[in-house]
Amino acid sequence: MKFNITYILLALCTVGFVSCTSEDELVDKRLEDNPLPTVPDPDYSAGSLDFSTYVSIGNSITAGLMDGALYTSGQESSFPNQLATSFGPVGGGTFNQPDIGSEAGFNTTLNDISNAFDPAAAVFGKFILDLSVPGPTPTAPGAPFTMVADPSSINNLGIPGMRMIEIGTAGYGSLNPFYTRFALDPASTSVLEQALVLQPTFMSMWLGSNDVLLWASGGGVGATGIDPNTGMPDPSNDATINSLVSTVSFDLAVDQVVATIGAQLPDTEVVLLNVPNVTVLPFFQAVAYNAIPLDAATAEQAQAGYDGYNQILSVLADPATKTALAGFGFEGISAEEAAARNVSFSAGANAVVVVDNALTDITADLQILLGAGQITDEQLAALTPLVQARQLKSVEEDPNLALFGLPAEILTLSAGAVLGTLADPDNEASVIGVGVPLADSFTLTTDEIG
């Protein structure tokens, strides 16, 4: 038996928005000025490997999804297709991809993926970089999905959105339209089953990023895959798309893949590509934790709006208050939590005020303070949006972030479209991230990163 599994850790690369004429001209000029060297009579060798039938399994990167869309040129630039081209001189065989057959393609960000086969849903195609307008611009119209004529011939099983735990799911084509279009039988076939149909001599598999990325991109608000009471892996919510897949389910899926391929194709060489740290993606790096610039006057005004909140934090942490109101169910918070929740503004860049669901919800205690006459109805109304509020922290304020190599807690790219807008158009003080905490779904805090 010669079943070998090779684990490779890859540095994650991102593909920028391309395809505008001006950028193409710049690339052509650079290539003209810097021609590639000519290698005389190269002597290539496959060594002990057999590349005659190469099959790749993965998600969007494997599929060649780029510029926010699945389109022909992007698919042709997929890393498996580039590998297959390189394998050609050393015995590599035909490498078929499920070509969408369109240069505009189907925009997965702006279109309704649940209706991807409906031409009416393919409103937009790939993004292009148009230097005459700010930001990327979608082409229009896009192209709907169509069924691949011969699914059994497909070598590239790159399926955007697929998680490691779904590789063996029977009928996965009925769950993911990206796979529907070239599944042997959308209602019954699993991706792993289809991969083995071609009897591959060489395979690559890069899965796992979506097992964490779908959770992280939503600010970590889904299930964490860990039992909060025991700290042990909890697979009960793994089927939920926005959950963080538990190590139990992830390890089981990998073990099943290894065992299945080893049993059915013992001579096949398989490369398993590891999952890089997803927080290095621009999606988690583009918006700074302290993205609130204030002048001195505005900072003073913002601070005045939180003075009452900071005072209440002191009351909630006060041992005497806890003792006096214990009979009413008052629990309060620790002095450490009160300090961590304290909000402070000054001239310059300020940390964003956010909702942190890991904080103590002080709603019940505020009601008790109201009943005891320590706060008014007006104060309660002002404090209610802040029952789990604090500012994001830098590594200087939270040294635990150094364990992850991060300078600060994380805001997602989606936060950039919300920060600075008004939660209430009629209330100028309701600036999100300042007067109103940013929702937890836009952040990754230290606890979530860990």
C-alpha positions as CSV (number, residue, x, y, z in Angstrom):
1,M,0.0,0.0,0.0
2,K,1.3,3.4,-1.0
3,F,-1.3,5.8,0.4
4,N,0.5,8.9,1.4
5,I,-1.1,12.0,3.0
6,T,1.0,15.2,2.9
7,Y,0.0,18.2,5.0
8,I,1.1,21.6,3.6
9,L,0.7,24.9,5.4
10,L,0.1,27.6,2.9
11,A,0.3,31.3,3.4
12,L,-3.1,32.7,2.4
13,C,-3.1,34.9,-0.6
14,T,-5.9,37.1,-1.6
15,V,-6.9,38.0,-5.1
16,G,-7.7,41.7,-5.7
17,F,-10.3,43.2,-8.0
18,V,-9.0,43.1,-11.5
19,S,-10.2,43.2,-15.1
20,C,-10.3,47.0,-15.7
21,T,-8.7,48.1,-18.9
22,S,-6.3,50.5,-17.3
23,E,-5.0,47.9,-14.9
24,D,-4.6,45.4,-17.8
25,E,-2.5,48.0,-19.6
26,L,-0.3,48.5,-16.6
27,V,0.2,44.7,-16.3
28,D,1.0,44.4,-20.0
29,K,3.5,47.2,-19.8
30,R,5.2,45.6,-16.8
31,L,5.5,42.3,-18.6
32,E,6.9,44.1,-21.6
33,D,9.5,45.8,-19.5
34,N,10.3,42.7,-17.5
35,P,10.2,39.7,-19.9
36,L,10.2,36.2,-18.4
37,P,13.4,34.4,-18.8
38,T,13.7,31.7,-21.4
39,V,14.6,28.3,-20.0
40,P,16.3,26.2,-22.7
41,D,15.2,22.6,-23.0
42,P,13.8,22.1,-19.4
43,D,14.1,18.6,-18.1
44,Y,10.9,18.0,-16.0
45,S,10.2,14.9,-13.9
46,A,7.2,13.7,-12.0
47,G,9.5,11.7,-9.7
48,S,7.4,8.9,-8.2
49,L,4.1,10.7,-8.6
50,D,1.4,9.8,-11.2
51,F,-0.5,12.9,-12.4
52,S,-2.4,11.2,-15.1
53,T,-5.7,11.7,-13.3
54,Y,-5.8,14.7,-11.0
55,V,-8.8,15.6,-8.9
56,S,-9.1,18.6,-6.6
57,I,-11.6,19.1,-3.8
58,G,-12.1,22.5,-2.1
59,N,-14.2,25.6,-1.7
60,S,-14.2,29.0,-3.4
61,I,-10.4,29.3,-3.8
62,T,-10.2,25.8,-5.4
63,A,-13.2,26.8,-7.7
64,G,-11.5,30.0,-8.8
65,L,-14.1,32.3,-7.5
66,M,-12.7,35.8,-7.6
67,D,-13.9,39.4,-8.0
68,G,-17.0,38.4,-6.1
69,A,-18.2,36.1,-8.8
70,L,-17.8,32.7,-10.5
71,Y,-16.8,33.4,-14.1
72,T,-14.7,31.7,-16.8
73,S,-11.4,33.5,-16.5
74,G,-11.5,33.2,-12.8
75,Q,-12.1,29.5,-13.0
76,E,-9.2,29.2,-15.5
77,S,-7.0,30.9,-13.0
78,S,-7.9,28.5,-10.1
79,F,-4.8,27.0,-8.5
80,P,-5.8,23.4,-9.4
81,N,-6.1,24.4,-13.1
82,Q,-2.7,26.0,-12.9
83,L,-1.3,22.8,-11.2
84,A,-2.9,20.6,-13.9
85,T,-1.3,22.7,-16.6
86,S,2.1,22.3,-14.9
87,F,1.6,18.6,-14.6
88,G,1.1,18.3,-18.4
89,P,4.8,17.9,-19.4
90,V,5.2,15.1,-16.9
91,G,2.2,12.9,-17.7
92,G,-0.7,15.0,-16.5
93,G,-4.0,14.2,-18.1
94,T,-7.1,16.2,-19.0
95,F,-8.4,18.5,-16.2
96,N,-12.0,19.4,-16.7
97,Q,-13.6,22.2,-14.8
98,P,-17.4,23.0,-14.4
99,D,-17.1,26.2,-16.6
100,I,-19.9,28.6,-16.0
101,G,-19.4,29.7,-19.6
102,S,-19.5,33.5,-19.0
103,E,-16.9,36.2,-18.6
104,A,-19.4,38.3,-16.6
105,G,-20.3,35.3,-14.4
106,F,-22.6,35.2,-11.4
107,N,-22.0,37.7,-8.6
108,T,-22.2,35.8,-5.3
109,T,-22.3,38.9,-3.2
110,L,-25.1,40.9,-4.9
111,N,-27.3,38.2,-6.5
112,D,-29.7,35.8,-4.8
113,I,-27.7,32.5,-4.7
114,S,-30.8,30.5,-3.8
115,N,-32.2,31.3,-7.3
116,A,-28.9,31.0,-9.1
117,F,-30.5,29.0,-12.0
118,D,-33.1,31.7,-12.7
119,P,-31.9,34.2,-15.3
120,A,-33.9,36.9,-13.6
121,A,-31.7,36.5,-10.5
122,A,-28.4,36.9,-12.4
123,V,-28.6,40.7,-12.2
124,F,-24.9,41.3,-11.7
125,G,-21.7,39.7,-12.8
126,K,-18.1,40.1,-11.5
127,F,-16.8,43.3,-9.9
128,I,-14.3,45.3,-11.9
129,L,-12.1,48.2,-10.8
130,D,-13.3,51.3,-12.6
131,L,-10.9,54.1,-11.8
132,S,-13.6,56.7,-12.7
133,V,-15.7,55.8,-9.6
134,P,-14.8,54.9,-6.1
135,G,-14.7,51.3,-5.2
136,P,-15.4,48.1,-7.3
137,T,-18.3,48.2,-9.7
138,P,-20.3,45.1,-10.7
139,T,-20.8,44.3,-14.4
140,A,-24.3,43.7,-15.6
141,P,-26.1,41.6,-16.5
142,G,-24.6,38.5,-14.9
143,A,-25.0,34.9,-16.0
144,P,-27.3,32.3,-14.3
145,F,-26.1,28.8,-13.4
146,T,-26.6,26.0,-15.9
147,M,-26.2,22.3,-15.5
148,V,-22.9,20.8,-16.6
149,A,-23.5,18.3,-19.5
150,D,-21.2,15.5,-18.2
151,P,-20.7,15.7,-14.4
152,S,-18.8,12.5,-14.3
153,S,-15.9,14.1,-16.2
154,I,-15.3,17.0,-13.8
155,N,-11.9,17.0,-12.1
156,N,-12.2,20.3,-10.2
157,L,-14.7,19.8,-7.3
158,G,-14.2,23.3,-5.9
159,I,-17.5,24.3,-4.3
160,P,-17.8,27.7,-2.8
161,G,-19.3,27.6,0.7
162,M,-18.5,24.0,1.3
163,R,-17.2,23.0,4.8
164,M,-15.0,20.1,5.7
165,I,-17.8,18.5,7.6
166,E,-20.0,18.5,4.4
167,I,-17.6,16.6,2.1
168,G,-19.3,13.3,2.9
169,T,-22.9,14.7,3.0
170,A,-25.1,12.6,0.7
171,G,-27.3,14.9,-1.5
172,Y,-25.1,17.9,-0.9
173,G,-26.2,19.1,-4.3
174,S,-29.6,19.8,-3.0
175,L,-28.1,22.1,-0.3
176,N,-25.5,24.1,-2.3
177,P,-26.4,25.4,-5.8
178,F,-22.6,25.6,-6.6
179,Y,-22.6,21.8,-6.4
180,T,-26.0,21.3,-7.9
181,R,-24.8,22.3,-11.3
182,F,-22.3,19.5,-11.6
183,A,-23.3,16.9,-9.0
184,L,-23.7,13.3,-10.4
185,D,-27.0,13.2,-8.5
186,P,-27.8,16.4,-6.5
187,A,-30.2,14.5,-4.4
188,S,-28.0,11.6,-3.3
189,T,-24.3,12.0,-4.3
190,S,-21.6,13.3,-1.8
191,V,-18.6,15.3,-3.0
192,L,-16.2,12.7,-1.8
193,E,-18.1,9.9,-3.6
194,Q,-18.0,11.9,-6.9
195,A,-14.3,12.6,-6.5
196,L,-13.5,8.9,-6.4
197,V,-15.5,8.1,-9.5
198,L,-12.6,9.3,-11.7
199,Q,-10.2,6.9,-9.9
200,P,-7.7,9.8,-9.4
201,T,-4.0,9.0,-9.2
202,F,-3.3,12.3,-7.5
203,M,-5.6,14.5,-5.3
204,S,-5.5,17.8,-3.6
205,M,-8.0,18.8,-0.8
206,W,-8.2,22.3,0.7
207,L,-11.2,22.5,3.0
208,G,-11.7,23.9,6.5
209,S,-11.6,27.6,6.1
210,N,-15.4,27.9,5.9
211,D,-15.8,25.8,9.0
212,V,-14.5,28.8,10.9
213,L,-14.8,31.7,8.4
214,L,-18.7,31.7,8.1
215,W,-18.8,32.0,11.9
216,A,-16.0,34.6,12.1
217,S,-17.3,36.8,9.3
218,G,-20.6,37.1,11.2
219,G,-18.8,38.5,14.2
220,G,-18.8,35.2,16.1
221,V,-22.4,35.4,17.1
222,G,-23.2,31.8,16.2
223,A,-22.6,28.7,18.3
224,T,-18.9,28.3,19.2
225,G,-18.6,24.5,19.0
226,I,-17.7,24.5,22.7
227,D,-19.9,23.7,25.7
228,P,-19.7,26.9,27.9
229,N,-20.2,24.8,31.0
230,T,-17.6,22.2,30.5
231,G,-15.2,23.8,28.0
232,M,-15.4,20.6,26.0
233,P,-16.2,20.4,22.2
234,D,-19.9,20.5,21.5
235,P,-21.0,19.3,18.0
236,S,-24.7,19.8,18.6
237,N,-24.9,23.0,16.5
238,D,-22.4,22.1,13.8
239,A,-25.1,21.7,11.1
240,T,-25.9,25.4,11.5
241,I,-24.1,27.4,8.8
242,N,-23.0,30.3,10.9
243,S,-21.7,28.1,13.8
244,L,-18.0,27.5,14.6
245,V,-17.6,23.8,13.7
246,S,-16.4,21.8,16.7
247,T,-13.1,20.0,16.6
248,V,-15.0,16.7,17.2
249,S,-16.9,17.0,13.9
250,F,-13.9,18.5,12.0
251,D,-11.5,15.7,13.0
252,L,-14.1,13.0,12.3
253,A,-14.6,14.4,8.8
254,V,-10.9,14.4,8.1
255,D,-10.5,10.9,9.4
256,Q,-13.3,9.6,7.3
257,V,-11.8,11.2,4.2
258,V,-8.4,9.6,4.9
259,A,-10.0,6.2,5.6
260,T,-12.3,6.2,2.6
261,I,-9.6,7.2,0.1
262,G,-7.1,4.8,1.7
263,A,-9.5,1.9,1.4
264,Q,-10.7,2.6,-2.1
265,L,-7.6,4.0,-3.7
266,P,-4.6,2.9,-1.7
267,D,-2.0,4.0,-4.3
268,T,-3.4,7.5,-4.7
269,E,-1.2,10.4,-3.5
270,V,-3.2,13.0,-1.6
271,V,-2.2,16.5,-0.5
272,L,-4.2,18.0,2.3
273,L,-3.8,21.7,2.6
274,N,-4.1,23.2,6.0
275,V,-6.2,26.2,7.1
276,P,-4.4,29.5,7.6
277,N,-5.4,32.0,10.2
278,V,-8.5,33.6,8.7
279,T,-8.0,36.9,10.7
280,V,-5.2,37.8,8.3
281,L,-7.8,38.3,5.5
282,P,-8.5,41.9,4.5
283,F,-12.1,41.4,5.7
284,F,-10.8,41.4,9.2
285,Q,-8.0,44.0,8.8
286,A,-9.5,46.9,6.8
287,V,-11.4,48.7,9.6
288,A,-9.3,49.7,12.6
289,Y,-10.6,49.1,16.2
290,N,-10.1,52.9,16.9
291,A,-11.9,54.1,13.8
292,I,-13.6,57.0,15.6
293,P,-11.7,60.3,14.9
294,L,-12.9,63.1,17.2
295,D,-11.8,66.7,17.8
296,A,-11.5,67.9,21.4
297,A,-15.0,69.5,21.5
298,T,-16.7,66.5,20.1
299,A,-14.8,64.1,22.3
300,E,-15.9,66.1,25.4
301,Q,-19.5,66.0,24.2
302,A,-19.3,62.2,23.6
303,Q,-17.7,61.7,27.0
304,A,-20.5,63.6,28.7
305,G,-23.0,61.2,27.2
306,Y,-21.2,58.2,28.9
307,D,-20.5,59.8,32.3
308,G,-23.8,58.4,33.7
309,Y,-22.9,54.9,32.3
310,N,-19.5,55.0,33.9
311,Q,-21.0,56.0,37.3
312,I,-23.5,53.2,37.1
313,L,-20.7,50.7,36.5
314,S,-19.2,51.9,39.8
315,V,-22.5,51.4,41.5
316,L,-22.8,47.9,40.1
317,A,-19.4,47.0,41.3
318,D,-19.8,48.5,44.8
319,P,-19.8,45.9,47.5
320,A,-22.1,47.9,49.7
321,T,-24.7,48.2,47.0
322,K,-24.5,44.4,46.4
323,T,-25.1,43.8,50.1
324,A,-28.0,46.3,50.4
325,L,-29.9,45.0,47.4
326,A,-29.0,41.3,47.6
327,G,-32.5,40.5,48.9
328,F,-34.0,41.8,45.7
329,G,-31.8,39.6,43.5
330,F,-29.2,42.2,42.7
331,E,-26.0,40.6,41.5
332,G,-23.8,43.5,40.2
333,I,-20.5,43.1,38.4
334,S,-16.9,42.7,39.4
335,A,-14.5,45.6,39.7
336,E,-12.5,44.2,36.9
337,E,-15.5,44.1,34.6
338,A,-16.5,47.6,35.6
339,A,-13.0,48.8,34.6
340,A,-13.1,46.9,31.3
341,R,-16.5,48.4,30.4
342,N,-15.6,52.0,31.2
343,V,-15.9,54.3,28.2
344,S,-13.5,57.0,27.5
345,F,-13.2,59.5,24.6
346,S,-10.4,62.0,23.9
347,A,-9.2,64.1,20.9
348,G,-7.8,61.8,18.2
349,A,-8.6,58.2,17.3
350,N,-11.0,56.5,19.6
351,A,-12.0,52.9,20.1
352,V,-15.4,51.9,18.8
353,V,-18.2,51.3,21.4
354,V,-19.6,47.9,20.8
355,V,-22.0,45.3,22.2
356,D,-20.2,42.4,23.7
357,N,-22.5,39.5,24.5
358,A,-19.8,38.0,26.8
359,L,-20.4,40.8,29.2
360,T,-22.9,40.6,32.1
361,D,-26.3,41.8,31.0
362,I,-27.1,44.4,33.6
363,T,-30.8,44.8,32.5
364,A,-32.2,43.1,35.7
365,D,-29.9,45.0,38.0
366,L,-31.0,48.3,36.4
367,Q,-34.6,47.5,37.1
368,I,-33.7,46.8,40.7
369,L,-31.9,50.1,41.0
370,L,-35.0,51.8,39.5
371,G,-37.2,50.2,42.1
372,A,-34.8,51.2,44.9
373,G,-35.0,54.8,43.7
374,Q,-31.3,55.0,42.7
375,I,-32.0,55.8,39.1
376,T,-34.9,57.5,37.3
377,D,-37.0,56.3,34.4
378,E,-35.1,58.7,32.1
379,Q,-31.8,57.3,33.2
380,L,-33.0,53.8,32.7
381,A,-34.0,54.6,29.1
382,A,-30.5,56.1,28.5
383,L,-28.8,53.1,30.0
384,T,-30.9,50.3,28.3
385,P,-28.9,50.3,25.0
386,L,-25.7,49.9,27.0
387,V,-26.5,46.8,29.1
388,Q,-23.6,45.0,27.4
389,A,-21.5,47.8,26.1
390,R,-17.8,48.6,26.1
391,Q,-15.0,49.9,23.8
392,L,-12.8,47.6,21.8
393,K,-9.3,47.0,23.2
394,S,-5.8,47.2,21.9
395,V,-3.1,44.8,22.8
396,E,-1.7,47.4,25.3
397,E,-5.1,47.3,27.1
398,D,-5.6,43.5,26.7
399,P,-2.2,41.7,26.6
400,N,-4.0,38.4,25.7
401,L,-4.2,39.7,22.1
402,A,-0.5,39.2,21.8
403,L,-1.0,35.4,22.0
404,F,-2.7,35.7,18.6
405,G,-0.3,38.2,17.1
406,L,-3.0,40.9,16.9
407,P,-2.6,44.6,17.7
408,A,-6.3,44.9,18.7
409,E,-9.7,43.4,18.7
410,I,-11.2,43.0,15.3
411,L,-13.9,44.9,13.3
412,T,-15.2,43.2,10.2
413,L,-15.2,44.9,6.8
414,S,-19.0,45.1,7.1
415,A,-18.7,47.4,10.0
416,G,-17.3,50.1,7.7
417,A,-20.7,50.6,6.1
418,V,-22.4,51.1,9.5
419,L,-19.9,53.0,11.7
420,G,-20.7,56.7,11.8
421,T,-24.2,56.4,10.5
422,L,-27.3,57.3,12.6
423,A,-29.3,54.6,14.3
424,D,-32.1,57.1,14.5
425,P,-32.1,59.6,11.6
426,D,-33.9,62.1,13.8
427,N,-31.3,61.9,16.6
428,E,-27.8,63.3,15.8
429,A,-26.5,61.8,19.0
430,S,-27.3,58.2,17.8
431,V,-24.0,57.8,15.9
432,I,-23.3,54.1,15.7
433,G,-20.0,53.2,17.3
434,V,-20.2,56.4,19.5
435,G,-23.6,57.2,21.0
436,V,-25.0,53.8,20.1
437,P,-22.9,50.6,20.4
438,L,-22.1,48.7,17.3
439,A,-23.8,45.3,17.1
440,D,-21.8,42.3,18.2
441,S,-22.1,40.8,14.7
442,F,-19.5,43.2,13.4
443,T,-16.8,42.4,15.9
444,L,-14.4,39.6,17.0
445,T,-13.4,40.2,20.6
446,T,-10.6,38.6,22.5
447,D,-12.8,35.8,23.8
448,E,-14.1,35.0,20.3
449,I,-10.6,35.1,18.8
450,G,-9.3,32.7,21.4
